[in-house]
Amino acid sequence: MTKALRTYFLFIVTFIVCVSSLSSAPSMGMDGKIDINSIRGPKIKDLYMVIYRDPDSQILALETGKLDVLSDIIRPVDIKRLAARDDILLTLSEGFHIFFMGFNLREFPWNDLALRKALSHAVPRKKIVRDLFAGYCMPVSTYLPPVSPYYEPNVTHYDYDPDKARSILSEAGWRWSKEGVLIPPGKDKPLKKVYLLCPTAQAAPTTAELAARIVDSFVSLGLPVELQMLDFSMMIKRLDKHDFDLFVMAWSLSRDPDNLFAFFHSSMDTEGGYNIQGLHDQAIDEVLEKLRWAKDKESATAYAKEAQRMLSEKAPWIPIYSRYMISAIRKDWKGVIYSKKTTADNMWSLLNMEPKAGKMRPLYWCLPEDPRTLNPLAASSAYDWSVLGLIYESLIATDPYTMDDVPWLAKQWSVETKGTGENSSTILRFHLRKGVTWQDGKPFTAEDVKETILYLKKHEIPRYFDQVNHVISVEAPSSQEVIVTLDRTSYWYLHNIGGLPIFPAHLLRNVKDWKSWRPERLNNPNDPKLTQLIGTGPFIFTEYKPGEFVHLIRYDGYWKR
């Protein structure tokens, strides 16, 4: 499942009061619209993604010119500090983002609905959000962010109410020991100590502080819980293996609401799957399946809203907030592209940016954490795809101003449906752009698209499972045409297939074990100067020094140049 970044946003991170208080925030730049079809690039020759984990060091590096681009600025003091400078441009957009706390529903006591509802009432989300942020996020109670056109506000709300929380527990048979620790119904002994997983304070200080406040709220209700801070990669491993009690996470979502299927359908409860909390609910499964197979936007909207109402009643998460996305770019660069829907730290900017004066120089882009892996088949974090997204491309891109589809590796497409009900099918026809080459010089053809889809389906790779699971066949009648046939009909199929990163067939065919593949360490058989980490994208990977930087260079053969 990719949808370009429907990824673990976990900790790029973190990231308050109501939207109305945004009026008191520093003003943000809103650029004039640029015709994206006229963009030719990239112009930048060297791109360094420099690893700065600490927010203080990030801000200082930006101010002193050691960084040119800084994403995901979240501390109000930093926003005000940067907004006061004449040499830095701040951009803001509404975020397809949600931060929440999740339960491991596979285990007791988290499979107890009364406990989950009580804990939901124990968290003072409005106060936490107000204290930690200053107008750049909003408290939420649902499972899609307010910016989504599928957002449903009329859900079960768990307002902060400790008395109600205790009442819910008492009515369900929970008791408290003399020490004030919760005792489960029908048991004599209180609960054993449990742990809430979160990233380290160094990597994500605001997330760590927020998690600590959640812990305090739970302890006051009688839950014996402690905060367990872990290195980012270790936390991901624990979550992938379902080795946890509670966790905090943020998702960076796509524009489509079918991510609800990936997050909450029981079939997605696999090792490394997106149903991390392990929700299994037949009624919710049925609605999510209807959402997945929706034939049009009207029915999709109805099912998305119904799913949100049902999820809020079952409380597999405690939604906390949705954030505004804020990024900063030094003003000695021109060609920056941004809008109300997209901050300046995007691919379009990278294609169009160049120094305002003087000769070309390297661009320094902040990466807040080391990539967990540069294997695109296993990569799941936003840090991974901050790099990989510059190398690999998909058939369809997204307009930064409207969020509409934009032809990319595919210059045009069509959607056809046949049959009805369970006997129906969908046929996607993609006509590919001519003149596109892989970074090792091989031509990009329909065989690359075919091999990518069939490989992902054959190996049932968790990240892409729900996008290719219903593929029946893939045909390449010519070098420039791909026909993908999928079981049944779904409004989302075009984005599912069109949003897949496409991999080079001449390398992918030789990958026997996708989990252990390390393309950045393998020599390219067609060009000894390259590794096997190649795509059709605008930048070529050259070097990764853990803890320091990832270096990419311009692909001079890029089709947009």
C-alpha positions as CSV (number, residue, x, y, z in Angstrom):
1,M,0.0,0.0,0.0
2,T,1.7,3.2,-1.0
3,K,-0.4,5.9,-2.5
4,A,2.8,7.9,-2.5
5,L,3.0,8.5,1.0
6,R,0.6,6.4,2.8
7,T,3.5,5.5,4.9
8,Y,4.6,5.2,8.5
9,F,4.7,8.9,9.2
10,L,5.7,7.9,12.7
11,F,8.2,10.4,13.5
12,I,9.0,12.7,10.9
13,V,7.1,14.1,13.5
14,T,5.1,15.3,15.7
15,F,3.3,17.4,15.5
16,I,-3.7,23.1,18.3
17,V,-6.1,24.6,19.3
18,C,-9.0,25.3,17.0
19,V,-8.6,26.5,13.5
20,S,-9.9,29.9,14.7
21,S,-6.8,30.5,16.6
22,L,-4.7,30.2,13.5
23,S,-5.4,33.9,12.9
24,S,-3.0,34.7,15.6
25,A,-0.2,32.7,14.0
26,P,2.6,34.2,11.9
27,S,1.6,34.8,8.3
28,M,2.6,32.2,5.8
29,G,3.6,32.7,2.2
30,M,1.2,31.7,-0.6
31,D,2.9,31.7,-4.0
32,G,1.3,32.5,-7.4
33,K,0.2,29.5,-9.4
34,I,2.8,28.0,-11.8
35,D,1.9,26.0,-14.8
36,I,3.2,22.6,-13.8
37,N,3.2,21.3,-17.3
38,S,5.8,23.9,-18.3
39,I,8.3,22.8,-15.6
40,R,11.5,21.4,-16.9
41,G,14.0,20.0,-14.4
42,P,15.6,19.3,-12.1
43,K,18.0,22.2,-12.3
44,I,19.8,21.3,-9.1
45,K,22.8,19.1,-9.7
46,D,23.6,17.9,-6.2
47,L,21.0,17.2,-3.5
48,Y,22.2,16.4,0.0
49,M,19.6,15.1,2.4
50,V,21.4,16.0,5.6
51,I,20.5,14.2,8.9
52,Y,19.7,16.6,11.7
53,R,17.7,14.8,14.5
54,D,17.5,17.6,17.0
55,P,15.0,20.4,16.3
56,D,17.3,23.0,17.8
57,S,20.1,22.0,15.5
58,Q,17.7,21.9,12.5
59,I,16.6,25.5,13.1
60,L,20.2,26.7,13.6
61,A,21.4,24.9,10.5
62,L,18.6,26.6,8.4
63,E,19.4,30.1,9.8
64,T,23.1,29.7,9.2
65,G,22.7,28.3,5.6
66,K,23.8,24.8,6.3
67,L,20.2,23.8,5.4
68,D,18.1,25.2,2.6
69,V,14.9,23.3,3.2
70,L,13.3,22.2,6.5
71,S,10.1,20.3,6.6
72,D,7.6,19.6,9.4
73,I,8.3,22.5,11.7
74,I,6.0,22.0,14.7
75,R,7.2,23.9,17.7
76,P,5.4,27.3,17.9
77,V,8.6,29.0,19.2
78,D,10.4,27.9,16.0
79,I,7.6,29.0,13.7
80,K,7.6,32.5,15.3
81,R,11.4,32.7,15.2
82,L,11.6,31.8,11.5
83,A,8.6,34.0,10.5
84,A,10.5,37.0,11.9
85,R,13.4,36.5,9.5
86,D,13.6,38.2,6.1
87,D,15.7,35.4,4.5
88,I,13.4,32.5,5.2
89,L,10.0,31.7,3.5
90,L,7.5,29.7,5.6
91,T,4.7,27.8,3.9
92,L,1.6,26.2,5.4
93,S,-1.0,23.8,4.2
94,E,-3.8,21.7,5.7
95,G,-2.5,18.3,6.5
96,F,-3.7,14.8,5.5
97,H,-2.4,13.8,8.9
98,I,-3.6,12.2,12.0
99,F,-1.9,11.5,15.3
100,F,-3.3,8.9,17.7
101,M,-2.6,6.3,20.4
102,G,-3.3,2.7,19.5
103,F,-4.1,-0.5,21.5
104,N,-2.9,-4.0,20.9
105,L,-6.4,-5.5,20.6
106,R,-5.1,-9.0,20.3
107,E,-4.3,-9.1,24.0
108,F,-6.1,-8.6,27.3
109,P,-6.9,-6.1,28.7
110,W,-6.9,-4.0,25.4
111,N,-9.6,-6.2,23.9
112,D,-12.0,-4.9,26.6
113,L,-14.2,-2.2,25.0
114,A,-15.1,-0.7,28.4
115,L,-11.5,-0.1,29.2
116,R,-10.8,1.4,25.8
117,K,-13.7,3.8,26.2
118,A,-12.7,4.7,29.7
119,L,-9.2,5.5,28.7
120,S,-10.5,7.6,25.8
121,H,-12.3,9.8,28.3
122,A,-9.2,10.0,30.5
123,V,-7.1,11.9,27.9
124,P,-7.4,15.7,28.0
125,R,-6.6,16.0,24.3
126,K,-7.8,19.6,24.0
127,K,-5.5,20.7,26.9
128,I,-2.6,18.6,25.7
129,V,-2.9,20.0,22.2
130,R,-3.4,23.6,23.4
131,D,-0.3,23.3,25.7
132,L,2.0,21.8,23.2
133,F,1.1,23.7,20.1
134,A,-0.1,27.3,19.4
135,G,-2.6,27.2,16.6
136,Y,-1.0,24.8,14.2
137,C,-3.0,21.6,14.9
138,M,-6.5,20.8,16.0
139,P,-7.9,18.1,18.4
140,V,-9.8,15.4,16.6
141,S,-12.1,12.6,17.6
142,T,-12.4,10.7,14.3
143,Y,-10.4,8.6,11.9
144,L,-9.9,10.9,9.0
145,P,-8.5,14.5,9.2
146,P,-10.9,17.5,8.8
147,V,-9.2,18.4,5.5
148,S,-10.5,15.1,3.9
149,P,-13.6,15.5,1.7
150,Y,-14.7,12.3,3.4
151,Y,-14.4,13.5,7.0
152,E,-17.3,12.7,9.3
153,P,-17.7,15.0,12.3
154,N,-20.8,13.2,13.8
155,V,-19.0,10.4,15.6
156,T,-18.9,9.2,19.2
157,H,-16.9,11.8,21.0
158,Y,-14.9,10.9,24.1
159,D,-14.5,14.3,25.8
160,Y,-12.2,14.5,28.8
161,D,-14.2,13.3,31.8
162,P,-12.4,11.3,34.5
163,D,-15.6,10.7,36.4
164,K,-17.3,9.2,33.4
165,A,-14.2,7.0,32.8
166,R,-14.4,5.6,36.3
167,S,-18.2,5.1,35.9
168,I,-17.7,3.1,32.7
169,L,-15.2,0.9,34.4
170,S,-17.3,0.3,37.5
171,E,-20.3,-0.6,35.4
172,A,-18.2,-3.1,33.5
173,G,-17.0,-4.8,36.7
174,W,-13.6,-3.2,37.0
175,R,-12.3,-2.5,40.5
176,W,-9.3,-0.7,42.1
177,S,-6.8,-2.1,44.6
178,K,-5.9,-0.3,47.8
179,E,-3.0,1.2,45.8
180,G,-5.5,2.5,43.2
181,V,-4.5,0.0,40.5
182,L,-7.1,-1.4,38.2
183,I,-8.4,-5.0,38.8
184,P,-10.1,-6.7,35.9
185,P,-13.6,-8.1,36.2
186,G,-13.6,-11.5,37.9
187,K,-10.0,-11.2,38.9
188,D,-8.4,-10.8,42.3
189,K,-5.0,-9.4,41.2
190,P,-4.5,-5.9,39.7
191,L,-3.1,-5.5,36.2
192,K,0.6,-6.0,35.7
193,K,2.7,-3.1,34.4
194,V,2.3,-2.3,30.8
195,Y,4.2,0.0,28.4
196,L,3.3,2.7,25.9
197,L,5.9,2.8,23.0
198,C,7.0,6.1,21.6
199,P,10.1,7.5,19.8
200,T,12.9,9.0,21.7
201,A,12.8,12.5,23.0
202,Q,15.8,13.3,20.9
203,A,14.2,12.2,17.7
204,A,10.7,13.6,18.4
205,P,10.5,15.7,21.6
206,T,6.9,16.8,21.2
207,T,5.7,13.3,20.6
208,A,7.6,12.1,23.6
209,E,6.0,14.9,25.8
210,L,2.6,14.1,24.4
211,A,3.0,10.4,25.1
212,A,4.2,11.2,28.7
213,R,1.0,13.2,29.3
214,I,-1.1,10.3,28.0
215,V,0.7,8.0,30.5
216,D,0.0,10.5,33.3
217,S,-3.7,10.5,32.4
218,F,-3.8,6.7,32.4
219,V,-2.0,6.4,35.7
220,S,-4.5,8.7,37.3
221,L,-7.2,6.3,36.3
222,G,-5.4,3.3,37.8
223,L,-3.6,1.9,34.7
224,P,-0.1,0.8,35.7
225,V,1.6,2.1,32.6
226,E,5.1,3.4,31.8
227,L,6.6,5.2,28.8
228,Q,9.0,3.2,26.8
229,M,11.1,5.3,24.4
230,L,12.7,3.4,21.6
231,D,14.9,4.1,18.6
232,F,12.8,4.6,15.5
233,S,13.8,1.4,13.7
234,M,13.5,-0.7,16.9
235,M,10.0,0.7,17.5
236,I,8.9,-0.2,13.9
237,K,10.2,-3.7,14.4
238,R,8.2,-4.1,17.7
239,L,5.1,-2.9,16.0
240,D,5.6,-5.1,12.9
241,K,5.9,-8.1,15.2
242,H,2.9,-7.0,17.3
243,D,5.2,-7.0,20.4
244,F,3.6,-4.1,22.3
245,D,0.8,-3.0,24.6
246,L,0.1,0.6,23.5
247,F,1.8,2.9,21.0
248,V,1.6,6.4,19.6
249,M,1.8,7.1,15.9
250,A,1.1,9.6,13.2
251,W,-0.1,8.7,9.7
252,S,0.6,10.8,6.7
253,L,-2.5,9.9,4.6
254,S,-3.4,9.9,0.9
255,R,-6.3,11.9,-0.5
256,D,-8.4,8.7,-0.7
257,P,-10.2,7.3,2.4
258,D,-9.7,3.7,1.5
259,N,-6.7,3.7,3.8
260,L,-9.4,2.9,6.4
261,F,-9.5,-0.6,4.9
262,A,-5.8,-1.0,5.2
263,F,-5.8,0.3,8.8
264,F,-8.8,-1.6,10.2
265,H,-9.9,-4.6,8.0
266,S,-9.1,-7.9,9.7
267,S,-7.3,-9.2,6.5
268,M,-4.6,-6.5,7.0
269,D,-3.7,-7.9,10.5
270,T,-0.4,-9.5,9.3
271,E,3.2,-9.2,10.4
272,G,4.3,-5.8,9.0
273,G,0.7,-5.0,8.0
274,Y,-1.1,-1.7,8.5
275,N,-3.7,-3.0,10.9
276,I,-1.2,-2.6,13.6
277,Q,-3.7,-2.6,16.5
278,G,-5.2,-5.9,15.2
279,L,-8.9,-4.9,14.9
280,H,-11.2,-7.8,14.0
281,D,-14.8,-6.8,13.7
282,Q,-17.2,-8.4,11.2
283,A,-19.6,-5.5,11.0
284,I,-16.7,-3.0,10.4
285,D,-15.1,-5.4,7.9
286,E,-18.4,-5.4,5.9
287,V,-18.6,-1.6,5.7
288,L,-14.9,-1.4,4.8
289,E,-15.4,-3.9,2.0
290,K,-18.3,-1.8,0.7
291,L,-16.0,1.2,0.9
292,R,-13.4,-0.6,-1.0
293,W,-15.7,-1.8,-3.7
294,A,-17.6,1.5,-4.0
295,K,-18.4,2.2,-7.7
296,D,-18.6,6.0,-7.4
297,K,-17.8,8.9,-5.2
298,E,-21.3,9.2,-3.8
299,S,-21.4,5.7,-2.4
300,A,-17.7,5.9,-1.4
301,T,-18.5,9.0,0.7
302,A,-21.4,7.3,2.4
303,Y,-19.4,4.2,3.4
304,A,-16.4,6.2,4.5
305,K,-18.6,8.2,6.9
306,E,-20.3,5.1,8.2
307,A,-17.0,3.4,8.8
308,Q,-15.8,6.4,10.8
309,R,-18.9,6.3,13.0
310,M,-18.5,2.6,13.7
311,L,-14.8,2.9,14.4
312,S,-15.4,5.7,16.9
313,E,-17.8,3.4,18.7
314,K,-15.3,0.6,18.9
315,A,-12.3,2.9,19.9
316,P,-9.3,0.9,18.5
317,W,-7.5,4.2,18.6
318,I,-7.6,7.3,20.7
319,P,-7.4,10.1,18.0
320,I,-5.5,13.1,19.4
321,Y,-4.9,15.7,16.7
322,S,-4.5,16.6,13.0
323,R,-1.8,19.0,12.1
324,Y,-1.0,21.7,9.7
325,M,2.1,21.1,7.6
326,I,4.7,23.9,7.8
327,S,7.9,24.0,5.9
328,A,10.7,26.6,5.5
329,I,12.9,27.4,2.5
330,R,15.7,29.9,2.4
331,K,14.8,32.8,0.1
332,D,18.0,32.7,-1.9
333,W,16.3,29.9,-3.9
334,K,13.7,30.7,-6.6
335,G,11.1,28.5,-8.4
336,V,9.5,27.2,-5.2
337,I,6.0,25.8,-5.7
338,Y,3.4,25.7,-2.9
339,S,-0.3,26.2,-2.3
340,K,-3.0,25.9,0.3
341,K,-2.9,22.1,-0.2
342,T,0.9,21.6,-0.5
343,T,3.9,23.0,1.4
344,A,7.1,24.0,-0.5
345,D,9.0,20.8,0.3
346,N,7.7,18.8,-2.6
347,M,8.8,17.2,-5.8
348,W,7.6,20.0,-8.0
349,S,9.8,22.5,-6.1
350,L,12.8,20.2,-6.5
351,L,12.2,20.1,-10.3
352,N,11.9,23.9,-10.5
353,M,14.3,25.4,-7.9
354,E,17.5,27.2,-8.7
355,P,19.6,29.8,-6.9
356,K,18.3,33.4,-7.2
357,A,21.8,34.6,-7.9
358,G,25.2,33.2,-8.7
359,K,26.1,29.8,-10.1
360,M,24.4,26.5,-9.3
361,R,25.3,25.0,-5.9
362,P,24.2,22.0,-3.9
363,L,20.8,22.0,-2.2
364,Y,20.7,20.9,1.5
365,W,17.5,19.3,2.6
366,C,16.9,18.2,6.2
367,L,16.2,14.5,6.9
368,P,15.2,14.3,10.6
369,E,16.1,10.6,10.9
370,D,18.2,8.0,9.1
371,P,16.3,6.0,6.6
372,R,15.5,2.6,8.1
373,T,16.1,0.9,4.7
374,L,16.7,1.9,1.1
375,N,15.0,-1.3,-0.1
376,P,11.9,0.0,-1.8
377,L,10.1,-3.3,-1.4
378,A,10.5,-3.2,2.4
379,A,10.6,0.5,3.1
380,S,7.7,1.9,5.0
381,S,8.7,5.0,6.9
382,A,8.5,8.6,5.6
383,Y,12.2,8.9,6.1
384,D,12.8,6.0,3.7
385,W,10.5,7.4,1.1
386,S,11.9,10.9,1.4
387,V,14.8,9.4,-0.4
388,L,13.2,6.7,-2.5
389,G,10.5,9.0,-3.7
390,L,13.1,11.0,-5.6
391,I,14.3,7.9,-7.4
392,Y,11.2,5.9,-8.2
393,E,8.1,7.2,-10.0
394,S,4.5,6.1,-10.6
395,L,2.1,6.2,-13.5
396,I,0.1,9.0,-12.1
397,A,1.1,12.1,-10.1
398,T,-0.9,14.7,-8.1
399,D,-1.4,18.3,-9.0
400,P,0.0,20.5,-6.1
401,Y,-2.8,23.0,-6.4
402,T,-5.9,20.9,-6.9
403,M,-4.9,17.4,-5.8
404,D,-6.2,16.2,-9.1
405,D,-4.6,13.4,-11.2
406,V,-1.7,14.4,-13.4
407,P,-0.3,12.2,-16.2
408,W,3.2,11.0,-15.3
409,L,4.8,7.8,-16.6
410,A,1.5,7.2,-18.1
411,K,0.5,10.0,-20.5
412,Q,-3.2,8.9,-20.6
413,W,-5.5,6.1,-19.3
414,S,-9.0,4.7,-19.4
415,V,-11.2,2.7,-17.0
416,E,-13.7,0.1,-18.2
417,T,-16.0,-2.1,-16.2
418,K,-17.6,-5.4,-17.2
419,G,-20.3,-7.5,-15.5
420,T,-22.1,-6.9,-12.2
421,G,-21.6,-7.7,-8.6
422,E,-19.1,-10.4,-7.7
423,N,-18.8,-11.4,-11.3
424,S,-17.7,-7.9,-12.4
425,S,-14.2,-6.7,-13.3
426,T,-12.3,-3.5,-14.0
427,I,-9.9,-3.0,-16.9
428,L,-7.3,-0.2,-16.7
429,R,-5.5,0.7,-19.8
430,F,-2.4,2.9,-19.5
431,H,-0.6,4.4,-22.4
432,L,3.0,5.1,-21.4
433,R,5.1,8.2,-22.1
434,K,7.7,7.7,-24.8
435,G,11.4,8.7,-24.3
436,V,11.6,7.7,-20.6
437,T,14.7,5.7,-19.5
438,W,15.9,4.1,-16.4
439,Q,18.9,5.8,-14.8
440,D,21.2,3.0,-16.1
441,G,20.1,3.9,-19.7
442,K,17.7,1.1,-20.3
443,P,14.4,2.1,-21.9
444,F,11.3,2.3,-19.7
445,T,8.5,0.0,-21.2
446,A,5.3,-1.7,-20.4
447,E,7.3,-4.8,-19.3
448,D,8.6,-2.8,-16.3
449,V,5.0,-2.0,-15.2
450,K,3.9,-5.6,-15.8
451,E,6.8,-7.0,-13.9
452,T,6.4,-4.6,-11.0
453,I,2.7,-5.4,-10.5
454,L,3.1,-9.2,-10.9
455,Y,6.1,-9.3,-8.6
456,L,4.3,-7.4,-5.8
457,K,1.3,-9.7,-6.1
458,K,3.3,-12.9,-6.3
459,H,5.3,-12.1,-3.1
460,E,2.4,-10.6,-1.2
461,I,4.6,-7.7,0.0
462,P,2.7,-6.1,2.9
463,R,3.3,-2.5,1.9
464,Y,1.6,-3.1,-1.5
465,F,-0.7,-5.9,-0.7
466,D,-4.0,-4.1,-0.8
467,Q,-3.1,-2.3,-4.0
468,V,-2.4,-5.4,-6.1
469,N,-4.3,-8.2,-4.3
470,H,-7.2,-8.0,-6.7
471,V,-5.2,-8.0,-9.9
472,I,-6.3,-10.8,-12.2
473,S,-3.9,-10.2,-15.0
474,V,-1.4,-7.8,-16.5
475,E,-0.8,-7.6,-20.2
476,A,1.7,-5.6,-22.3
477,P,0.4,-5.7,-25.9
478,S,3.1,-3.2,-26.9
479,S,6.0,-1.5,-25.4
480,Q,3.9,1.6,-24.6
481,E,0.6,0.0,-23.4
482,V,-0.3,-1.8,-20.2
483,I,-3.7,-3.5,-19.5
484,V,-4.4,-4.4,-15.9
485,T,-7.5,-6.4,-15.2
486,L,-8.8,-6.5,-11.6
487,D,-11.5,-8.5,-9.9
488,R,-14.8,-6.7,-9.4
489,T,-15.2,-2.9,-9.6
490,S,-13.8,-0.2,-7.3
491,Y,-13.6,3.6,-7.4
492,W,-10.1,3.3,-6.0
493,Y,-8.5,1.0,-8.5
494,L,-7.0,3.7,-10.7
495,H,-5.2,5.3,-7.8
496,N,-4.2,1.9,-6.4
497,I,-2.4,0.9,-9.6
498,G,-1.5,4.4,-10.8
499,G,0.2,5.2,-7.5
500,L,2.5,2.2,-7.4
501,P,6.2,3.0,-7.7
502,I,7.5,1.3,-10.8
503,F,10.7,-0.8,-10.6
504,P,13.1,-1.8,-13.4
505,A,12.1,-5.3,-14.7
506,H,15.7,-6.1,-15.7
507,L,16.8,-5.8,-12.0
508,L,13.6,-6.9,-10.3
509,R,13.5,-10.3,-12.0
510,N,16.7,-11.2,-10.2
511,V,15.5,-10.3,-6.7
512,K,14.9,-13.7,-5.1
513,D,14.4,-12.5,-1.5
514,W,12.7,-9.2,-1.4
515,K,13.2,-8.8,2.3
516,S,16.9,-8.9,2.2
517,W,17.4,-7.0,-1.0
518,R,19.8,-4.1,-0.6
519,P,20.0,-2.4,-4.0
520,E,22.2,0.5,-2.8
521,R,24.9,-2.1,-2.0
522,L,24.8,-4.0,-5.3
523,N,26.7,-3.0,-8.5
524,N,24.5,-2.2,-11.5
525,P,25.2,-4.7,-14.3
526,N,24.6,-2.1,-17.0
527,D,26.6,0.8,-15.6
528,P,29.5,0.2,-13.1
529,K,29.2,3.7,-11.8
530,L,25.7,3.0,-10.5
531,T,24.2,0.7,-7.9
532,Q,21.0,-1.2,-8.4
533,L,19.0,1.5,-6.6
534,I,17.8,3.1,-9.8
535,G,14.5,4.4,-11.1
536,T,13.1,6.7,-13.7
537,G,13.1,9.6,-11.3
538,P,14.9,13.0,-11.4
539,F,17.7,12.1,-8.9
540,I,20.3,9.3,-8.8
541,F,21.5,7.8,-5.5
542,T,25.2,8.0,-5.0
543,E,26.1,7.7,-1.3
544,Y,24.6,7.2,2.1
545,K,26.6,7.9,5.3
546,P,24.5,6.9,8.3
547,G,24.1,9.7,10.7
548,E,25.4,12.3,8.2
549,F,23.7,12.5,4.8
550,V,22.2,10.9,1.7
551,H,23.7,12.3,-1.5
552,L,21.8,12.3,-4.8
553,I,22.8,13.8,-8.1
554,R,20.6,15.0,-11.0
555,Y,19.7,12.5,-13.6
556,D,20.6,14.3,-16.8
557,G,18.6,11.8,-18.9
558,Y,15.4,12.6,-17.0
559,W,12.4,12.9,-19.2
560,K,11.2,16.2,-17.7
561,R,14.5,18.0,-18.6
